[in-house]
Amino acid sequence: MKIKKDFILKKIAGSYVVVPVRSQAVDFSGIIKLSETGAFLWELLEKGADREELIARLLDEYLVEEEVAAADVDRFVERLKEVDLLE
């Protein structure tokens, strides 16, 4: 999985937001705000991480059970798919 190239993550006033650039700046309306964990997953997806890597990295970074990490990753990825942010 990979984030589409015309979206970038910015930290603005302590908040993480997804910003459309180039052609997406015209086509995409709205704003996406991410939590710190969402930003962590986003950065991994920018590098093409798969589901297993996302889960493993969450387990390394945060004190969370594997089932919870897997459910969180699935929910996050599904939401990105819904708003068409994944290639």
Buried (B, 14 or more C-beta within 10 A) or exposed (E): BEBBEBBBBEEEEEEBBBBBEEEBEEEBEEEBEBEEBBBBBBBBBBEEBEEEBBBBBBBEBEEBEEEEBBEBBEEBBEEBEEEEBBE
